[in-house]
C-alpha cells in the first residue's frame, strides 16, 4: 500500500525525469485526492495558471517531492 503523502508533498509531487539513472527532475505535479495519484498539469503555456488537461504520472511519483 502507498503511504499517505504529507500536505506539502501533495503540492509538489516529483517524478523521475528523462535522462541518466539516478537523476531526478521536478515537474508541475499535483496530488489527485480522488485517484490518490500524482498527476501532471498540462496547459497552454509553461508555468501556466490555467490547466486544460493533465496526464497521469507513474507510481514512482510517490517519493518525497524534494528528492534530487
TIVO-2410 file (N, C-alpha, C; in nm, 3 decimals):
# residues 68
REC num residu      c1      c2      c3 atome chaine
REC   1      X   0.084  -0.120   0.000     N      A
REC   1      X   0.000   0.000   0.000    CA      A
REC   1      X   0.087   0.125   0.000     C      A
REC   2      X   0.038   0.228  -0.068     N      A
REC   2      X   0.113   0.353  -0.077    CA      A
REC   2      X   0.092   0.434   0.050     C      A
REC   3      X   0.200   0.487   0.101     N      A
REC   3      X   0.187   0.569   0.221    CA      A
REC   3      X   0.125   0.703   0.186     C      A
REC   4      X   0.053   0.758   0.280     N      A
REC   4      X  -0.013   0.885   0.256    CA      A
REC   4      X   0.090   0.997   0.251     C      A
REC   5      X   0.082   1.080   0.151     N      A
REC   5      X   0.177   1.191   0.136    CA      A
REC   5      X   0.138   1.306   0.227     C      A
REC   6      X   0.238   1.377   0.274     N      A
REC   6      X   0.211   1.493   0.356    CA      A
REC   6      X   0.149   1.603   0.269     C      A
REC   7      X   0.091   1.702   0.333     N      A
REC   7      X   0.026   1.811   0.260    CA      A
REC   7      X   0.126   1.881   0.168     C      A
REC   8      X   0.249   1.899   0.216     N      A
REC   8      X   0.350   1.968   0.137    CA      A
REC   8      X   0.390   1.883   0.016     C      A
REC   9      X   0.401   1.753   0.036     N      A
REC   9      X   0.439   1.664  -0.072    CA      A
REC   9      X   0.330   1.659  -0.179     C      A
REC  10      X   0.206   1.667  -0.137     N      A
REC  10      X   0.097   1.662  -0.234    CA      A
REC  10      X   0.100   1.782  -0.327     C      A
REC  11      X   0.147   1.894  -0.273     N      A
REC  11      X   0.150   2.017  -0.352    CA      A
REC  11      X   0.260   2.013  -0.458     C      A
REC  12      X   0.363   1.933  -0.433     N      A
REC  12      X   0.476   1.933  -0.526    CA      A
REC  12      X   0.529   1.791  -0.544     C      A
REC  13      X   0.447   1.705  -0.599     N      A
REC  13      X   0.491   1.568  -0.625    CA      A
REC  13      X   0.603   1.571  -0.729     C      A
REC  14      X   0.700   1.486  -0.710     N      A
REC  14      X   0.812   1.481  -0.804    CA      A
REC  14      X   0.821   1.343  -0.866     C      A
REC  15      X   0.842   1.339  -0.994     N      A
REC  15      X   0.860   1.213  -1.063    CA      A
REC  15      X   0.996   1.211  -1.131     C      A
REC  16      X   1.052   1.092  -1.153     N      A
REC  16      X   1.181   1.085  -1.220    CA      A
REC  16      X   1.173   1.142  -1.361     C      A
REC  17      X   1.267   1.228  -1.395     N      A
REC  17      X   1.267   1.288  -1.526    CA      A
REC  17      X   1.351   1.207  -1.623     C      A
REC  18      X   1.344   1.239  -1.750     N      A
REC  18      X   1.425   1.170  -1.850    CA      A
REC  18      X   1.573   1.199  -1.830     C      A
REC  19      X   1.656   1.106  -1.869     N      A
REC  19      X   1.799   1.131  -1.856    CA      A
REC  19      X   1.870   1.017  -1.787     C      A
REC  20      X   1.985   1.046  -1.728     N      A
REC  20      X   2.066   0.944  -1.667    CA      A
REC  20      X   1.998   0.885  -1.543     C      A
REC  21      X   2.018   0.756  -1.519     N      A
REC  21      X   1.962   0.691  -1.400    CA      A
REC  21      X   2.012   0.761  -1.274     C      A
REC  22      X   1.924   0.778  -1.177     N      A
REC  22      X   1.965   0.840  -1.051    CA      A
REC  22      X   1.944   0.990  -1.050     C      A
REC  23      X   1.912   1.047  -1.165     N      A
REC  23      X   1.886   1.191  -1.170    CA      A
REC  23      X   1.736   1.217  -1.171     C      A
REC  24      X   1.696   1.317  -1.096     N      A
REC  24      X   1.553   1.348  -1.086    CA      A
REC  24      X   1.529   1.491  -1.132     C      A
REC  25      X   1.413   1.510  -1.190     N      A
REC  25      X   1.375   1.643  -1.235    CA      A
REC  25      X   1.235   1.675  -1.182     C      A
REC  26      X   1.218   1.794  -1.131     N      A
REC  26      X   1.088   1.831  -1.076    CA      A
REC  26      X   0.998   1.890  -1.183     C      A
REC  27      X   0.874   1.845  -1.185     N      A
REC  27      X   0.777   1.896  -1.279    CA      A
REC  27      X   0.660   1.958  -1.203     C      A
REC  28      X   0.568   2.015  -1.276     N      A
REC  28      X   0.446   2.067  -1.213    CA      A
REC  28      X   0.348   1.952  -1.192     C      A
REC  29      X   0.355   1.891  -1.075     N      A
REC  29      X   0.263   1.783  -1.043    CA      A
REC  29      X   0.173   1.822  -0.928     C      A
REC  30      X   0.059   1.758  -0.921     N      A
REC  30      X  -0.027   1.778  -0.806    CA      A
REC  30      X  -0.078   1.642  -0.760     C      A
REC  31      X  -0.122   1.635  -0.635     N      A
REC  31      X  -0.172   1.509  -0.582    CA      A
REC  31      X  -0.323   1.505  -0.598     C      A
REC  32      X  -0.371   1.408  -0.677     N      A
REC  32      X  -0.514   1.395  -0.701    CA      A
REC  32      X  -0.577   1.316  -0.588     C      A
REC  33      X  -0.661   1.383  -0.509     N      A
REC  33      X  -0.721   1.318  -0.393    CA      A
REC  33      X  -0.814   1.205  -0.433     C      A
REC  34      X  -0.875   1.216  -0.550     N      A
REC  34      X  -0.972   1.117  -0.595    CA      A
REC  34      X  -0.903   0.988  -0.639     C      A
REC  35      X  -0.802   1.001  -0.724     N      A
REC  35      X  -0.734   0.883  -0.777    CA      A
REC  35      X  -0.618   0.841  -0.686     C      A
REC  36      X  -0.584   0.927  -0.588     N      A
REC  36      X  -0.473   0.900  -0.497    CA      A
REC  36      X  -0.342   0.884  -0.574     C      A
REC  37      X  -0.327   0.960  -0.680     N      A
REC  37      X  -0.206   0.954  -0.760    CA      A
REC  37      X  -0.154   1.094  -0.788     C      A
REC  38      X  -0.025   1.103  -0.816     N      A
REC  38      X   0.032   1.230  -0.860    CA      A
REC  38      X  -0.005   1.248  -1.007     C      A
REC  39      X  -0.040   1.369  -1.045     N      A
REC  39      X  -0.074   1.395  -1.183    CA      A
REC  39      X  -0.004   1.520  -1.231     C      A
REC  40      X   0.019   1.525  -1.362     N      A
REC  40      X   0.098   1.632  -1.422    CA      A
REC  40      X   0.008   1.732  -1.493     C      A
REC  41      X   0.023   1.859  -1.457     N      A
REC  41      X  -0.053   1.964  -1.524    CA      A
REC  41      X  -0.002   1.985  -1.666     C      A
REC  42      X  -0.094   1.996  -1.762     N      A
REC  42      X  -0.056   2.030  -1.899    CA      A
REC  42      X  -0.145   2.146  -1.942     C      A
REC  43      X  -0.082   2.259  -1.969     N      A
REC  43      X  -0.161   2.376  -2.003    CA      A
REC  43      X  -0.117   2.440  -2.134     C      A
REC  44      X  -0.169   2.559  -2.159     N      A
REC  44      X  -0.140   2.629  -2.284    CA      A
REC  44      X   0.005   2.674  -2.291     C      A
REC  45      X   0.061   2.708  -2.174     N      A
REC  45      X   0.199   2.753  -2.174    CA      A
REC  45      X   0.270   2.704  -2.049     C      A
REC  46      X   0.401   2.713  -2.049     N      A
REC  46      X   0.480   2.665  -1.936    CA      A
REC  46      X   0.454   2.750  -1.812     C      A
REC  47      X   0.433   2.682  -1.699     N      A
REC  47      X   0.409   2.755  -1.576    CA      A
REC  47      X   0.277   2.828  -1.578     C      A
REC  48      X   0.185   2.776  -1.656     N      A
REC  48      X   0.057   2.845  -1.677    CA      A
REC  48      X  -0.029   2.844  -1.552     C      A
REC  49      X  -0.119   2.937  -1.543     N      A
REC  49      X  -0.210   2.945  -1.430    CA      A
REC  49      X  -0.336   2.863  -1.456     C      A
REC  50      X  -0.371   2.848  -1.581     N      A
REC  50      X  -0.488   2.769  -1.615    CA      A
REC  50      X  -0.443   2.639  -1.679     C      A
REC  51      X  -0.499   2.528  -1.630     N      A
REC  51      X  -0.459   2.398  -1.681    CA      A
REC  51      X  -0.575   2.336  -1.757     C      A
REC  52      X  -0.549   2.299  -1.881     N      A
REC  52      X  -0.657   2.249  -1.966    CA      A
REC  52      X  -0.671   2.098  -1.955     C      A
REC  53      X  -0.564   2.031  -1.920     N      A
REC  53      X  -0.568   1.886  -1.909    CA      A
REC  53      X  -0.449   1.838  -1.829     C      A
REC  54      X  -0.445   1.711  -1.799     N      A
REC  54      X  -0.328   1.657  -1.731    CA      A
REC  54      X  -0.307   1.513  -1.771     C      A
REC  55      X  -0.185   1.466  -1.755     N      A
REC  55      X  -0.157   1.327  -1.781    CA      A
REC  55      X  -0.115   1.262  -1.651     C      A
REC  56      X  -0.158   1.139  -1.631     N      A
REC  56      X  -0.128   1.074  -1.504    CA      A
REC  56      X   0.018   1.032  -1.500     C      A
REC  57      X   0.076   1.046  -1.381     N      A
REC  57      X   0.215   1.010  -1.364    CA      A
REC  57      X   0.224   0.866  -1.315     C      A
REC  58      X   0.338   0.800  -1.338     N      A
REC  58      X   0.351   0.662  -1.293    CA      A
REC  58      X   0.374   0.654  -1.143     C      A
REC  59      X   0.364   0.532  -1.090     N      A
REC  59      X   0.362   0.514  -0.946    CA      A
REC  59      X   0.488   0.559  -0.874     C      A
REC  60      X   0.601   0.565  -0.943     N      A
REC  60      X   0.724   0.606  -0.877    CA      A
REC  60      X   0.718   0.754  -0.841     C      A
REC  61      X   0.607   0.818  -0.873     N      A
REC  61      X   0.586   0.956  -0.832    CA      A
REC  61      X   0.572   0.965  -0.681     C      A
REC  62      X   0.542   0.853  -0.618     N      A
REC  62      X   0.522   0.854  -0.473    CA      A
REC  62      X   0.654   0.854  -0.398     C      A
REC  63      X   0.728   0.962  -0.409     N      A
REC  63      X   0.853   0.980  -0.335    CA      A
REC  63      X   0.851   1.122  -0.280     C      A
REC  64      X   0.930   1.149  -0.177     N      A
REC  64      X   0.935   1.286  -0.125    CA      A
REC  64      X   0.961   1.386  -0.237     C      A
REC  65      X   0.886   1.496  -0.239     N      A
REC  65      X   0.891   1.588  -0.351    CA      A
REC  65      X   1.026   1.655  -0.365     C      A
REC  66      X   1.105   1.657  -0.259     N      A
REC  66      X   1.231   1.730  -0.265    CA      A
REC  66      X   1.349   1.638  -0.296     C      A
REC  67      X   1.324   1.513  -0.334     N      A
REC  67      X   1.435   1.424  -0.365    CA      A
REC  67      X   1.504   1.470  -0.493     C      A
REC  68      X   1.637   1.473  -0.490     N      A
REC  68      X   1.710   1.518  -0.609    CA      A
REC  68      X   1.770   1.398  -0.680     C      A
***
